Amino acid sequence: MQPSEPGEFMADPEWRRENDIEDTQRWQRIPDLVPVPPAGGTVAAGARIAVAEPRRTPEWLFDSEPSTGDEPEDEALEEHEHGSTPQKVREPVWLVLTRGAGELMVTVGLVLLLFVVYEVYVTDLLNDRRQDQLTEEIRDVWADAPEPTAVLPVLVEPAAGEPLAVLRIPRLGEDYQQVVLQGTDEAQLSQGPGHYAGTAMPGQPGNLAVAGHRVGKGSPFMDLDQLRPGDPIVMETADAWFVYRVLGDPATGDFTTDPSGIPGQQIVRPSDVDVIAPTPGAAGVAPSGTYLTLTTCHPKYSARQRLIVHAGLDGAPVAKVDAPDGPPALLEGGEDS
């Protein structure tokens, strides 16, 4: 700034900074300033000319606290320059493999657990609904059939997957009933018991053979091992009731005392298919009676063997004209029967 008149002194360059903080150090004023001569003038000998001191950096800029923004970067740079960057320690291969194997085993275990829950519980719920549907279907079919008469028609095998009869086992509960489908493929057994194709129809000479799951898919034969000699097994068709009784001695509970020589219950290998022969256990022999055979897996939760129950027809068929609500055998069952 140039003085406007002779005799005017140089102004303080900091006079406009009214908001400076207290720590800011103002320039020290130059003592004994002399007037600035006018343009073209001379300075008297011995006079001192005011010289501005270099501007100082305020002390408040020198903060003693470390900066949090740049230091990590500076330290990383310094470590890189000196070659001291820490290296990541690799885990031993055996430790990595062991951890991976453990995680895999846990995953496989959870998958297997979910599969078991599905097979044992979920499929039972689904099968219960399907059995309700099949019951309605077969009742509708029977309702549309001609009125039952005392002369029973000859039964013929339906197509695969079609309902054939309703199975009732009082020992397993008063409300126990299962719609039996034609065929023993999984497509049929997943819905309920299935009739072995080529075996006898209800009431006919030979061996009426029926298979069913023991665990899962409704578990229709879960408690088949609870049957005792003399227990009734009833097959219901559109026109009649057929009562079979488990072979053996009801008084002693011995399954092996039937005069036919056929045991009421036995455990066999899956390959022993002669249990469903026209005369059970005697393949190639003509029928010696009218039998019913139930087959399922054994033991529970395993398909290693087969549990077999043999029964024989007890008397003549009971026409629905004479007993629309069923034969007296349906009232038997339970622990005391």
C-alpha positions in Angstrom: 0.0 0.0 0.0 1.5 3.4 -1.0 1.2 6.3 1.5 -1.2 9.0 0.2 0.7 11.9 1.8 4.2 12.5 3.0 4.6 11.7 6.6 2.2 8.9 6.6 3.6 5.7 8.1 3.4 2.2 6.6 0.2 0.5 7.8 0.2 -2.8 9.7 -0.4 -5.5 7.1 -2.4 -7.5 9.7 -4.9 -4.8 10.6 -7.7 -6.3 8.6 -7.5 -9.8 10.3 -10.0 -9.1 13.0 -10.9 -12.8 13.5 -7.5 -14.1 14.2 -7.4 -16.4 17.2 -5.5 -15.4 20.3 -2.6 -17.8 19.6 -1.7 -16.1 16.4 1.4 -14.0 16.7 1.1 -10.6 15.1 4.1 -9.2 13.4 6.1 -7.0 15.6 5.8 -3.5 14.6 8.9 -1.9 13.2 10.2 0.8 15.7 11.3 4.2 14.8 9.8 4.2 11.3 10.8 7.2 9.3 8.7 9.0 6.9 8.8 7.8 3.4 10.1 10.4 1.0 7.9 11.6 -1.8 8.5 10.4 -5.2 11.8 11.6 -6.5 12.9 12.8 -3.1 15.9 11.8 -1.0 16.3 10.3 2.4 18.2 12.2 5.0 21.6 10.8 6.0 21.4 8.6 9.0 17.7 7.9 8.8 16.5 4.3 9.1 14.1 2.9 6.5 11.4 0.5 7.8 11.9 -3.0 6.5 9.1 -5.6 6.8 10.1 -8.7 8.7 9.5 -12.1 7.0 6.0 -13.4 7.8 6.0 -16.1 10.5 3.9 -19.2 10.5 1.5 -19.1 13.5 2.4 -21.4 16.3 -1.2 -22.8 16.4 -0.5 -24.6 13.1 2.1 -26.8 14.8 -0.3 -29.0 16.5 1.4 -31.6 18.7 -1.4 -34.2 18.3 -0.8 -36.8 15.5 -2.9 -36.6 12.4 -5.2 -39.6 12.0 -5.7 -39.2 8.3 -2.2 -39.6 6.8 -0.2 -41.5 9.3 -1.3 -45.0 8.5 -0.5 -44.4 4.8 2.9 -42.9 5.8 3.6 -45.8 8.1 2.6 -48.3 5.4 4.8 -46.4 2.9 7.7 -46.4 5.3 7.3 -50.1 6.0 7.2 -50.8 2.3 10.3 -48.8 1.7 12.2 -50.7 4.4 10.8 -54.1 3.3 9.1 -54.8 6.7 5.5 -55.4 5.4 4.2 -58.3 7.6 3.5 -61.5 5.6 0.2 -63.6 6.0 0.9 -66.8 7.8 -0.5 -69.8 5.8 -2.3 -72.5 7.8 -1.0 -76.1 7.5 -2.5 -78.1 4.7 -3.7 -80.8 7.2 -5.5 -78.2 9.2 -7.3 -76.8 6.1 -8.3 -80.3 5.0 -9.5 -81.3 8.5 -11.7 -78.2 8.7 -13.1 -78.8 5.3 -13.9 -82.4 6.0 -15.6 -81.5 9.3 -17.8 -78.9 7.5 -18.7 -81.4 4.8 -19.7 -84.0 7.4 -21.9 -81.5 9.2 -23.6 -80.6 6.0 -24.1 -84.2 4.9 -25.5 -85.0 8.4 -28.0 -82.2 8.2 -29.1 -83.3 4.7 -29.6 -86.8 5.9 -31.5 -85.7 9.0 -33.9 -83.6 6.8 -34.3 -86.6 4.5 -35.3 -88.9 7.4 -37.7 -86.3 8.8 -39.3 -86.0 5.3 -39.5 -89.8 4.8 -40.9 -90.6 8.3 -43.1 -87.7 9.1 -43.9 -85.5 6.0 -44.8 -88.5 3.7 -47.1 -89.8 6.4 -49.0 -86.5 6.4 -49.2 -86.5 2.6 -50.3 -90.2 2.5 -53.1 -89.5 5.0 -54.5 -86.9 2.7 -54.2 -89.3 -0.3 -55.9 -92.1 1.6 -58.8 -89.8 2.3 -59.1 -89.0 -1.4 -58.9 -92.7 -2.3 -61.6 -93.5 0.2 -63.9 -90.9 -1.4 -63.1 -92.2 -4.9 -63.8 -95.9 -4.1 -67.0 -95.0 -2.2 -68.2 -93.0 -5.2 -67.5 -95.9 -7.5 -69.3 -98.3 -5.3 -72.3 -95.9 -5.0 -72.7 -95.8 -8.7 -72.5 -99.7 -9.0 -75.6 -101.8 -9.2 -77.3 -102.6 -5.9 -75.6 -105.5 -4.0 -77.4 -108.8 -4.2 -77.0 -112.1 -2.3 -75.3 -113.5 -5.4 -71.8 -112.1 -5.3 -70.1 -111.2 -8.6 -66.8 -112.7 -9.7 -64.0 -110.2 -9.0 -61.4 -109.3 -11.6 -58.2 -107.4 -11.2 -58.5 -103.7 -12.0 -55.9 -101.7 -13.9 -52.7 -100.8 -12.2 -53.2 -98.0 -9.7 -56.9 -98.4 -9.4 -58.6 -99.1 -6.0 -59.3 -102.8 -5.4 -60.7 -103.0 -1.8 -60.5 -101.5 1.6 -58.4 -103.3 4.2 -59.4 -103.3 7.9 -57.4 -104.6 10.8 -59.3 -104.2 14.2 -56.2 -105.1 16.2 -54.5 -101.9 14.9 -57.4 -99.7 15.8 -61.2 -99.4 15.3 -60.7 -96.7 12.7 -57.9 -98.5 10.9 -58.6 -98.8 7.2 -56.5 -98.6 4.1 -57.5 -98.5 0.5 -55.6 -101.2 -1.4 -54.5 -100.3 -4.9 -53.7 -102.7 -7.8 -50.0 -103.1 -8.1 -46.9 -103.1 -5.9 -44.7 -100.5 -7.7 -43.6 -97.5 -5.7 -46.2 -95.4 -7.5 -48.9 -97.5 -5.8 -47.1 -98.2 -2.5 -46.4 -94.5 -1.9 -50.2 -94.1 -1.7 -51.0 -97.1 0.4 -51.0 -101.0 0.4 -50.8 -102.6 -3.0 -52.1 -105.9 -4.4 -49.5 -108.3 -5.9 -50.6 -108.7 -9.5 -51.4 -112.3 -10.4 -52.4 -113.3 -6.9 -55.9 -114.2 -5.8 -58.7 -111.7 -5.5 -60.6 -111.4 -2.2 -62.5 -114.5 -1.4 -61.0 -116.5 -4.3 -59.1 -119.8 -3.7 -55.3 -119.2 -3.6 -53.3 -116.5 -1.9 -54.5 -112.8 -1.8 -51.1 -111.1 -1.3 -50.8 -107.4 -0.2 -47.6 -105.4 0.3 -47.2 -102.1 2.3 -44.6 -99.8 3.7 -43.7 -100.2 7.3 -42.1 -96.8 7.9 -43.0 -93.7 5.8 -45.6 -93.2 3.0 -48.3 -93.5 5.6 -46.7 -96.5 7.4 -49.7 -98.7 6.9 -48.0 -101.8 8.2 -45.9 -100.2 11.0 -47.5 -102.3 13.7 -48.0 -105.5 11.7 -45.9 -107.4 14.2 -48.6 -106.8 16.8 -51.1 -109.2 15.2 -51.8 -112.4 17.1 -53.1 -115.8 16.0 -56.9 -115.6 15.4 -56.9 -111.8 14.8 -59.4 -110.9 12.1 -58.3 -109.1 8.9 -61.2 -107.9 6.9 -61.3 -107.1 3.2 -64.2 -104.9 2.0 -65.4 -104.8 -1.6 -68.3 -103.2 -3.3 -70.6 -106.2 -2.6 -69.2 -108.1 0.4 -67.0 -108.4 3.4 -64.3 -111.1 3.6 -63.0 -112.1 7.0 -59.5 -113.7 7.3 -57.9 -114.8 10.5 -54.2 -115.0 11.3 -53.0 -118.6 11.3 -51.9 -120.2 14.6 -53.3 -121.1 18.0 -55.2 -118.2 19.6 -55.1 -119.9 23.0 -51.3 -120.2 23.2 -50.3 -117.5 20.7 -48.2 -120.0 18.7 -48.0 -119.1 15.0 -46.8 -122.5 14.0 -49.6 -124.8 15.0 -52.1 -124.4 12.1 -53.0 -127.8 10.5 -52.0 -126.4 7.1 -48.4 -126.2 8.2 -48.4 -122.5 7.2 -47.0 -120.2 9.9 -49.1 -117.2 10.9 -46.0 -115.1 11.1 -42.5 -115.4 9.8 -39.3 -113.4 9.0 -37.8 -114.1 5.5 -35.3 -112.7 3.1 -36.5 -110.4 0.4 -35.7 -113.1 -2.2 -38.1 -115.6 -0.6 -41.0 -114.9 -2.9 -42.7 -118.2 -2.4 -44.5 -116.7 0.6 -47.0 -115.2 -1.9 -47.4 -118.5 -3.8 -51.0 -119.8 -4.2 -50.2 -122.1 -1.2 -47.8 -120.0 0.9 -44.3 -121.4 1.1 -45.0 -124.0 -1.6 -44.2 -122.6 -5.0 -45.7 -124.5 -8.0 -48.3 -126.3 -5.8 -52.0 -125.9 -6.5 -54.0 -123.8 -4.0 -54.7 -125.8 -0.8 -57.1 -123.1 0.6 -58.1 -119.5 0.6 -55.3 -117.3 2.1 -54.3 -113.8 2.7 -50.7 -112.7 3.0 -49.4 -109.3 4.2 -45.8 -108.4 3.6 -43.7 -105.5 4.8 -40.1 -104.6 5.6 -38.3 -105.8 8.7 -37.0 -104.6 11.1 -38.5 -101.1 11.3 -36.4 -98.5 9.4 -34.7 -101.3 7.5 -35.3 -103.3 4.3 -32.9 -106.1 5.2 -35.7 -108.7 5.7 -39.4 -109.1 5.3 -42.1 -109.6 7.9 -44.8 -111.9 6.7 -48.3 -112.5 8.1 -50.5 -115.4 6.8 -54.2 -115.6 7.4 -57.0 -118.0 6.2 -60.5 -117.2 5.1 -62.9 -117.6 8.0 -66.3 -118.8 6.6 -68.2 -117.6 3.7 -68.2 -114.0 2.5 -70.7 -111.7 4.2 -72.9 -109.9 1.7 -73.4 -106.1 2.2 -77.1 -106.7 1.7 -77.1 -108.7 5.0 -74.5 -106.6 6.8 -74.2 -103.1 5.4 -72.2 -101.9 8.4 -69.8 -104.9 8.3 -69.4 -108.3 10.0 -69.1 -108.7 13.8 -65.4 -109.3 13.3 -64.9 -105.6 12.9 -65.7 -105.2 16.6 -62.9 -107.5 17.6 -59.4 -106.2 18.3 -57.4 -104.5 21.1 -55.3 -106.0 23.8 -58.1 -108.1 25.4 -59.4 -109.7 22.2 
